[in-house]
Amino acid sequence: MQTGMRGRDFIGDLDFSKEEVETVLDVAWDLKRKRALGEPHAYLRDKVLAMMFFFSSTRTRGSFEAGMAQLGGHAAFIESRTTQISHGDTEREIGDIFGRYFDGIAIRHVTWGVGNRYLNLVAEASRVPVLNMQCEIYHPHQCLADLMTIIEKKGRDLRGKKMVVSWAYASSYLKPISVPQSLILQMPRFGLDVVLAHPPEFQLMPEIMDQAREQARKYKTGFEVVDDMEAACQGADIIYAKSWGPLLTTQDAAEGKRIQDKYQHWIADEAKMALGKEDVIYMHPLPADRDIEVTSAVLDGPHSVVFDEAENRLHAQKAVMALTM
Ligand code: CP
């Protein structure tokens, strides 16, 4: 267990070592147990988290805000459009000034080519930890909750288990690529054999792919890329199927939608779930395009763990905040 995480930023999934992630999970389970038993756990009394949103959210806002209150502190919801950022407040000003007001700065900024840079510049200027509530490259707190859920469902020894991270069709909007990127970076460290499935236009960032391959090599796990959802799902223990935009191919929304619409058969349905092991689980960070990205029969069915996964956002994030702030 690592005890020296106070003051640390958490922007990319690999910012925490494997041992530090294990520490986060240990604390998360302790906090989950305490909440279930109604035991007070006010580790952040009098501390305040700034939550800056440049993009909409249901779970991330709710879980960070509830989590800070349960830890005895407070979370200030700051919607970027209500700030003076558009009138000139720079990353340096936000980092330096908010670092003097708050005990942590959490940011969601998913704009392509902008969000991750923004978080890092704020972090450089801030004296307090910067926590990534999702940028265009990473969604690390979602990934911690996903890992926690997988261990709860499949046990601590994940070696030899097959996790499919698959693209799925959505019609609502071009979703960020941060969730699959975080998954392929973090999961090999915990022994999972990852199979990434997507149509050719939906590639992930080459530098993230290189890092994922490096993690798989280091931890001696499988890492395979295929362009066939059915083939990927064969024998799977975990099917994590969600949409993301063809952002490495085009950032034009209309062109992206035209590309995306070619692949409407990439839906997580009962037939694909049946290709997995008998106890296969279905995961999705939500929100999902119901009956387009995933059928209701799967989303609400016996293999789905999406509500436990969403709950674990709360416990994992409380652990990160308690350890870093
Ligand atoms: N999974 C997730 O990040 O949900 P929100 O976009 O609702 O925060």
Residues whose N, C-alpha, C, O or C-beta is under 5 A from the ligand:
A	BS01	CP	S56 S57 T58 R59 T60 R61 P285 L286 P287
